[in-house]
């Protein structure tokens, strides 16, 4: 895999550990379980195909909550043969954000602003601020995520800003 693909998959390009592996198990006569290694906070989507050429999303985006993610697929006794693959979230070319990154902001009674976003355990995040959306400066140190959600509280905004915020990520 390329370094970028390893970054998206949450693996280390400097580590000779095995690459992403998908396994399947019949959990009943009517359910097939897809299972793969993950890191809490990673985001995945299952795709399906009847010919292994044209693929379409089979599931919505889901966030991993443990080191193993699974997805159950009902087995249809009649109908076309199906193939499945798993997509790790990638940056959306129009916004530059992960497809389901949901950054929430809450103004506290003190005037401070609490930011919260889904994160990958072990990844680094830094909040940047701007008053004009052109010049961005760090308003936090690098934060190493310890769970699937990261929170940062900004002090009350002073006159002159910053009023705009974004989150920067590193592997």
N, C-alpha and C positions, 0 to 999 in steps of 0.2 A: 504494500500500500504506500501511497505517497505520504509525506509528512502531514499534509492537509487532511487526507483521508483518515490518518491515525488520530489527528486532533479531533475531528468530528466524531470518530468512534470512541474517543476517550482512552486510547491506548498510547503507549510511549514509543516513538520511533527509535529511541536509543536502547530499548529493551527487546531481547530476542523472544519475548513471550509469544505464544501462538496468536494468530490473527483471529478476527471475528469468526465464530462458528455458530451455525444455526442447527438445532436438533429438533426432531419431531417424535412424538410419542402418542400412541392411541390411549387415551384415558378412559374411553368407553367405546361401545359400538358406534356411537354417533358423534364423538368429539375427538379431534386431533389437536394436540397441544404443541405449538411452536415454542421453543425456549432458547435463550441466548444469554451470554454474560453481559452485564451492564454495570454502570455506576449510578448511584442515586442522583437524580437530576437530569440524566441524559434523556433525550426525546427520540422516539421511534414511531414509525408507521409501517404497517404491513401492506404490501402490494400483491395483487393476484394477476394471473394470466392464464389463458387457455392454450397458448402456443409458445410461451417463453420468448416472445418477440415484443408483443404489445402488452404493456403493463398498466394497471390502473390501481389507485388507492383502494384497499379493501377495508382499512380501518382509519379512524382519525388519528391525530397525533396523540401519543400517550407518553407520560413521563415515568421513567424508572424510579422505583422507590426502594430497590434493594440491589444486590449484586447479581441477581438473576431475574430476568424479565420473561414472562410467558404470555401467550395469547392463544385462546381456544377458538378453534374453527369447527363449526358444525359440518359433519360429513353428509353430503347429499348423495343418495344412492342412484338417482337418475340425473343426467345432465353431463355437460362437458368436463373433461379432465382439467384439473386446476393445478397451477404451480404458484408458489408463494416465495416472496423475498422480503427482507426487512431493510428499511431505509433509516439511517440515523439522520437527525435533523441537520440541515445545512443552512447557510445564510440565504435569506431571501434577497434576490438581486435587486428588487425595487426598494427595499427598506434597509437592507444591511443587517436585519435582525433575524434570529431564529424564528421559524414559522409560528410558533406559539409562545414566544416570549411575552409575558404579561408583566410589565413593570407597573406596580401600583404605588400611588403616592397618597399619603394621608396627613392632613394638617392636624397637629396635636394642639391641645388647649394652651400650651406654652408658646405657640407660634412656630415651633420646630416642625420639620417635615420628615415623615418616616417613609423611606423608599423600601420596597420589597420586590424580589424577583426570583424565579426558579433558577437554580444553580447546580453545577456539577461539583460533587464533593472533591476537594483538592484543587480545583481551578481557582485562579486569582481574578478578582474583580476590583475595579477602581471607578468611583463616581467622579464625573467631570461636570463642571458648571460653566454656563455662558450667559451673558446678558444680551448678545446679538446673534447667536447661532453661527457665528463665523470663527470666533476665537474661543477655544475651550481650554480650561485650566483644571487640574485635579483639585477636587474639594475633599478627597479622602486619600488615605494611604491605600496600598494594595491590601485587599481583604481576601484571605484564603478561606474558601467555603468549607464548612464542616458538616453541612447537611444539604438536602435538596432545595432549601430556601435560604436566601441571604437577605438580611435586613441592614439598612444603614440609616441613621437619623441625622439629618442636617440641622444645624442651629437655626434659629429664626433668621429669615432673610432680611438683610439691611438695605437701606436706600442704595440704589445703584446695582443691585443684583448680587450674584447671578439668579436668574429666574428660570433658566432652562437647564435641564440635567440629562445626562446620558450615562450609560454604564459601559465600561471598557472591559474586555475579557482577555485573559491570557491562559495558556494551557496549564 
